[in-house]
Amino acid sequence: MLRRPSYKGVLPGSALLVLLSGCASSHQAEVERVASTFADPATDPGERCDLLAPTTLASFEESASAPCAEAIGELQTDDGGVRSVEIWGGDAQVALAGDTVFLTETDTGWRVTAAVCQVRTDAPYDCEVEP
């Protein structure tokens, strides 16, 4: 008697994988927009500050010893175009031509948690803007 293969376990798992990848791709455009807008020095300083996560905003203002809108223009940012986007759960990383930006999903949308980040060979990223 021939036994037919069972796909009972495969279908729900496959559906979950498609669902999860669909969620990530549906967020990709927003993640790219937020990262690019933040990294663009031509963007209004107030708008750039609004894109920071609350803890990152507080930390940035404390380290700059100035309100965000005054200090943000001192950052050496350059969006230079998106090279890659990685989204996992409620966090994301956007590699731009001149920067790496980290984001988190909040109740008010995607917000920047770290930016102006450079890769270090012997340690995690070194970021000028971080919580």
C-alpha positions as CSV (number, residue, x, y, z in Angstrom):
1,M,0.0,0.0,0.0
2,L,1.4,3.4,-1.0
3,R,1.4,6.2,1.5
4,R,0.8,9.7,0.4
5,P,3.1,12.3,2.0
6,S,1.4,14.5,4.6
7,Y,1.6,18.2,4.2
8,K,-0.3,19.1,7.4
9,G,2.7,20.5,9.2
10,V,4.2,22.2,6.2
11,L,1.2,24.3,5.2
12,P,0.8,26.2,8.5
13,G,4.5,26.7,8.7
14,S,4.7,27.9,5.1
15,A,1.8,30.2,5.7
16,L,3.5,31.7,8.8
17,L,6.7,32.3,6.8
18,V,4.8,34.0,4.0
19,L,2.9,36.1,6.6
20,L,6.0,37.1,8.4
21,S,7.9,38.0,5.2
22,G,4.8,40.0,4.1
23,C,4.9,42.0,7.3
24,A,8.6,42.8,6.9
25,S,8.1,43.9,3.2
26,S,5.1,46.0,4.1
27,H,7.2,47.9,6.6
28,Q,10.2,48.3,4.3
29,A,9.1,51.4,2.5
30,E,8.3,53.2,5.8
31,V,11.6,52.1,7.4
32,E,13.5,53.4,4.3
33,R,11.6,56.7,4.3
34,V,12.3,57.3,8.0
35,A,16.0,56.5,7.8
36,S,16.5,58.5,4.6
37,T,14.6,61.5,6.0
38,F,16.5,61.5,9.2
39,A,19.9,61.2,7.5
40,D,19.1,63.9,4.9
41,P,20.7,67.2,6.3
42,A,18.3,69.2,4.1
43,T,15.3,67.9,6.1
44,D,13.8,70.4,8.6
45,P,15.6,70.0,12.0
46,G,12.3,69.7,13.8
47,E,11.1,66.9,11.5
48,R,14.4,65.1,12.0
49,C,14.1,65.3,15.8
50,D,10.5,64.0,15.6
51,L,11.9,60.9,14.0
52,L,14.0,60.0,17.0
53,A,12.7,57.5,19.6
54,P,11.9,59.2,22.9
55,T,14.9,57.7,24.8
56,T,17.2,58.5,21.9
57,L,16.0,62.1,21.7
58,A,16.6,62.6,25.5
59,S,20.0,61.0,25.3
60,F,21.0,63.1,22.2
61,E,19.9,66.4,23.8
62,E,21.8,65.5,27.0
63,S,25.0,64.6,25.2
64,A,24.7,67.7,23.0
65,S,23.8,70.0,25.9
66,A,21.3,71.7,23.6
67,P,17.8,71.2,22.2
68,C,17.7,68.6,19.4
69,A,16.6,71.1,16.7
70,E,19.8,73.2,17.4
71,A,22.2,70.3,17.7
72,I,21.0,68.0,14.9
73,G,22.5,70.2,12.2
74,E,26.0,69.4,13.7
75,L,25.7,65.8,12.8
76,Q,27.6,64.7,9.7
77,T,24.8,62.8,8.0
78,D,24.4,61.9,4.3
79,D,21.6,59.7,3.2
80,G,23.3,58.9,-0.1
81,G,20.7,56.3,-1.0
82,V,19.6,53.0,0.6
83,R,22.0,50.1,0.2
84,S,20.1,47.5,2.3
85,V,17.3,47.1,4.8
86,E,16.9,44.4,7.4
87,I,13.7,44.1,9.5
88,W,13.3,41.7,12.3
89,G,10.2,41.9,14.4
90,G,9.9,45.5,15.6
91,D,13.5,46.5,14.9
92,A,15.3,47.5,11.7
93,Q,18.7,48.4,10.3
94,V,19.1,50.5,7.2
95,A,22.5,50.7,5.5
96,L,22.7,54.0,3.6
97,A,25.6,54.9,1.3
98,G,27.0,57.2,4.1
99,D,25.5,55.9,7.3
100,T,23.8,53.1,9.1
101,V,20.6,53.8,10.9
102,F,18.8,51.6,13.5
103,L,15.0,51.9,14.0
104,T,12.3,50.5,16.3
105,E,8.6,50.4,15.7
106,T,6.6,52.4,18.2
107,D,2.9,53.3,18.7
108,T,3.6,56.4,16.5
109,G,5.4,54.6,13.8
110,W,9.0,53.7,13.0
111,R,11.5,55.8,15.0
112,V,15.3,56.1,14.9
113,T,17.1,54.6,17.9
114,A,20.7,55.0,16.6
115,A,22.3,56.8,13.7
116,V,25.6,58.1,12.3
117,C,26.9,54.7,13.0
118,Q,30.2,53.3,11.8
119,V,31.2,49.6,11.8
120,R,34.1,48.8,14.0
121,T,36.0,45.6,13.2
122,D,36.5,44.5,16.9
123,A,33.2,45.7,18.4
124,P,29.6,46.6,17.6
125,Y,28.7,49.8,15.8
126,D,30.0,53.1,17.1
127,C,27.1,55.6,16.9
128,E,27.0,59.3,17.5
129,V,23.2,59.2,18.1
130,E,22.1,56.5,20.5
131,P,20.0,55.9,23.6
